[in-house]
Amino acid sequence: MQIVRGIEEFKRAREALDGSVGFVPTMGALHHGHLSLIKSSKKENDYTVVSIFVNPMQFLPGEDFDAYPRREEADCRICEIAGVDILFLPESSSIYKKDEVKLKAPGYLGYILEGSRRPGHFDGVLQIVMKLFGLVRPSRAYFGKKDAQQLALIRKMVDDFFLPVEIVAEETVREDDGLALSSRNVYLSTEERKRALSISRALKSASRLIMAGELESEKIKKRMYEIMKDIDIEYIQIVDRDFRPLRKVAIRNTIILVAARVGKTRLIDNLWV
């Protein structure tokens, strides 16, 4: 595995790859969710590139940029064992330039739900993903379905800018107890983790209701709020794949989205129906 930090060094390493390239962009603190993306990339491409970059542009003032878990040594070892071909570890000073051209998230999708609570967040996400796509020039790029709104925006960016990359969405990976894997889970105390499990319980309850024939969004949301009553719920929303609110669940065209705080830790999760 090549570990590359400089932009020019990375360009040279990329030029040496003759074949399809799968790309897994991450912010590090790698877990089994990231490994599932790497596994899919290795299966479907000749080469796999992983980037680790804690992107300052997508953190708002007061968020956890400085405290975000960084485990470079462990992450390097994980990537080596997983068979990654190139691990890209750029510095912020080499990625961002003064007074550079900036991308802006679209007016609707970029400013509802996560965007309304974190204004400017998706601008930063799209900026870094576009830069990384330009450097890596991947055949396919791999993202988890847990960040559903981010996934939708990246797909839209690829479509709007005619980028020659296939976006591959992978299922959310969960702990044995049902908690969706996230690098931020390390912030949770033992007691907070127990309370956080109400998120996955609520989503499972929603799934059971739908399977039993209940399609009314408000009734499903009411039951979810009851299950999650002991944590600080930011939103529970039921939308179609274009993120338009639904009065009734539409099978194979619905996402149930949840955001909540448990202690100081903000968690998101969802169910694709």
Buried (B, 14 or more C-beta within 10 A) or exposed (E): BEBBEBBEBBEEBBEEBEEBBBBBBBBBBBBEBBBBBBBBBBEBBEBBBBBBBBBBBBBEEEEEBEEBBBBEEEBBEBBEEBEBBBBBBBEEEEBBEEEEEEBEBBEEBBBBBBBEBBEBBBBBBBBBBBBBBEBBBBBBBBBBBBBBBBBBBBBBBBEEEEBEBBBBBBEBBBBEEBBBBBBBBEBBEEEBBBBBBBBBBBBEBBBEBBEEEBBBBEEBBEBBEEBBEEBEBBBBBBBBBEBEEBEEBEEEEBBBBBBBBBBEBBBBBBBBB
